[in-house]
Amino acid sequence: MSISTSSLSVSKHVMPEDGVELLSSVEDLYGGVRVDMVESMDPKVFSTLLKASMSHWRQRGKKGIWIKLPIELANLVEAVVKEGFRYHHAEPDYLMLVCWIPDTIDTLPANASHRVGIGAFVVNDKREVLVVQETTGKFRGSGVWKLPTGVINEGEDIATAAVREVKEETGVETEFMEVLAYRQSHKSFFGKSDLFFVCLLKPHSFDIQKQDTEIEKAQWMPVEDYATQPFVQKSEIFKLIADVCLAKLDTDYAGFTLVPTTTSSGKPSYLFCNSRHLKFEPTSAI
């Protein structure tokens, strides 16, 4: 279910046929209503309008009600909660609250459930892998050399994020080649699930200019030295990732290449797949 509010009207109240003032709203495609509050309003006036609106929506058989409150209208939160709304999600500039009206199963979509991260396997023609030691986090001061990693920004593609993170941490220019593997875990960052993609990148530069705020050291290391670190060998997941990386170098292991496509609504998208036996040409860079 979409929760886009791009087509919402401003929050001036309106008067239906019975003459009762209501909050301005837009009906969505799922039998629900969306309200995008924009203008300042006295909480008591807002509470009155909301009560009348909820009664009106119930009579019309509406289901899910979405109310978007910009941070400037945080004084209206109490009135919304008192009408049975719950928090759905928050962004830096607004809070979204929702309410399911009918006595049926609540089918409102949950907030985003996953965080997506990348690990970059950047290897040169000398079988040297680009590795870093971090100044913060669980590996701080451990002496462990690890792959450059990071979190994907909102609206950012996996391939773009991998190239960006390597550039930010080490200054090395790279080209995305494949997704070698990915890991799924749960109950991690703020209780969310986590997807972590291990990406193969081809270097286009080799001089390292590390990021001082997050990276203690960065260097090119023989890939065997990286894989045989005691920590890597003792960690099941780190060893598996190292084994995958070595398999890519030493066997015919094939990861997922990137194929440009479009969604049903016409938006650009990408399919990651093993294209070895398919007729189309994969895209290595993005």
N, C-alpha and C positions, 0 to 999 in steps of 0.2 A: 504494500500500500504506500502510495506516495504521500509525503508530508511537505511537499514543496509549497511555499507561500508566495511564490513570485507573482501570482495573479490576484493577490488579495487587495481589497479596497481599504481605504483609510477608515479609522474607527469613529467616524461620525455616526450617531445613532439615527435609525430610520423608523418609520411608522408604517406597519402593515395595515391591512384593511380594517382591523378592529380598532385602530387608533392608538394602540399601546406602543410606547417607544421601545425599540430594541437596539441592540448592538449591531453595527454593520457587519455582515458576514458574507461568505461565498460558499456555496455548496460544492463539495468535492465529488469525485466520480464513484464514491463508495457508500453513498447514503449518509455522509457526514457533513459537518460544517466547519469552516475555518474562519477564525477571527484574528485579524492583525491589528493590534492596538498601536496607534501612532501618536495621537494627541493626548496631552495631559488631561486628567479628569479627577474630580473629587472622588475619593474612595466610596463615600456613601452614595453618590449619584451612580457610580459604576456598579456598585452592589445591587442597586435597584434595577438597573438596566439588565444586568446579568441574570437576575432571578426571573425577570419577565421573558428574557430571551430563552432561558432554559425551559420554561413552561411552554413557550411557543414551539420550540424544537421538539419537545416530547409529543405535543399534540400532532405534529407533522410526521412523527415516526422516524426522526433522525437518530443516528447511531453514535458515531464517534465525533466528539467536539474537540477542536484544537484551538487553543488560545496562545498567541505569541505576544509576550510582553518584553519590550525593549528594556534595557537596564535602567533607563530614566524613569520607567513606570513601575519600579519594584514595589512601590507602596500599594499596588493593587493585588499583590500576590495573596495576601490574607483573604480577601474577598473571594478570589477564585478557588482557593483551597476549601473554604467553608461551603462552597457549592458542590463539593465532591470531586474536585479535580486533583490529579496527582502530577508530580514532576515527570516529564518525559526525557528532556535533555536540555543542556545549557551550552551556550557558546559565549565568547567574550562580550558580545553586545546584546544578547537576549536570552530569555528563558521560555521554554515551551512546556505548556501544561495540557493535559488531556483528560477527557471524561467519557466513559462509555455509558450511554443512557439506558438502553433496553435491558430487560432481565434475561439476557442470552449470553452465550460465551463471548467474552471480550476478544475481538480479533484485531485490535489495534496493533500495528507492528511495534516491536520493541526498539529501543534505541540501538545504535551501532554496537555490535557485540565483539568486534575484533580490532586489535591493533596490528598493523602490518609492518614488518621490518625486513631489512636486507642484510646479507653478508656478501662481501665482494671478494671473489677469488680472482686476483689479478696476477697473471703469470707471464714472464717474459721468455725469450728464446733460449735463455740459459737455464731454464727450469728453476727460476727464482720466483718466489711468491712475495707479493707486497704485504708486509705485516706491520702492526703497530702495537705499542704499549700505551695504555690509557692512564690519564692522571686522575680519573674519577671512577666510581662504580666498583663492582665486586672484584675487578682485576687490578685495582690500584695498588701499586707497590708489590705485586706478586711476581713480577719478572716474566709473566706469560706473554708470549707473542701471539697475537690473534689477527684474524682478518678484519679489515675495516667494516664496521657495521653502522646501522642507523635506522631511523624510523621514517617511513614514507609520509610526506605531507599530504594534507587533504587535496584531492584533485590531481595528485601526481602519479604518473605511471611507474611501475616497478623498475623498468629499464632506466628511466630518467633518474629515479632516486638512487639507483646503484652508482651511476656515473657521477652524480652530484656528491654523494657521500665520500667517494674516493677522492674527488677533487678537493673537497672541503678539508678532509683530514690529512691528506698527503701532498696535495698540489699536483698529482699525476693525472694527466689527461687519458681517458679510456674510452673504449667502445663496447657497448653491451653485445654479448654473443648468445648466451643461453641461460636459462634457469636450470641448474644442475639438479636441484632437489629442494623440497620445502618441508618445514616442520610445523606441526600444529600442537599447541599446548593450551591449557585452560587455567583460569583463576590466577592470572599473572598481574598485569598492570591494571590497578584499580578494579581487580576482580574480573577483568575482561579476558576473552580468549586471545590467543596470539598466533599469528602466521608469520613465519620467518623464511624468506626465500634466499637460497644460496645461488648467487649469480656468477657466471664466468664472464670476465671482462678482458678485453685485449688492450694492453697499454699502447698509447701513442706518444708518450713522453716518459722519461725515466728519472729525471732529477726530482728529488724529494724536497718539498717545502712544507713541513708539518704544521698543523694547527696547534699553536701553543696552549690554547685554553683547555683542550680536551686530550691532546696527544703528548705523551711524555717522550716517546721515541718512535721512529718509523724507519724501515729499511727493507731492502731486498734480501731475502733469505732463501737458501736452497730448500726446495719444497720438502725434501726428505727430513731436513732439520726441523722444519715446522711440524711435520706430522709425527716425529718421534719425541717431541717434548713430553716430559713425564705427565704434565697435566692433561695433555691431549690424549695420551694413552690410557689414563685412568678414568677419563670422562666418556661415558658411553656415547653421548650425542656428539661431542667434539671429535671423537675417533671416527664415528660414522661419517661425519662431514669430511674429515681428512681423507678417508678411504674413497669417498665419492670423487673428490678432487684428483686424487692419484689415479683412479680408474679412468677419469677423463683424459689424463695425459698418457696413460700406458695401454689402454684398451680401446675398444670401439664403443665405449659407453656414450650414449646420446642423451642429451637433456632436452629441454623444451625451448624451441626457438619461437620467435615472435612473428605473428602474422597479422597485419593490419586488417581490420574489418569494421563493420558498423553495427550498432544496435538496431532494434526494430523501429526506434524513433529517429534513426538517421544519425545518431551521435557517433563520433569516432571511437573505436574500441580496439582491443588486441586479444587475439587468441594465442595462448602459449601451448604448443604441442610438439610432439616428436614428428617432424615433417619428412623424415627420411624416405618413407614409402608413399608420400603424397605428391600430387602433381604440381602444386603451387610452389613458388619460391619464397622461402622464409626471409625475414628482414633481420639483419644482425644489429643494426644501429637504429636509434630513435632520435 
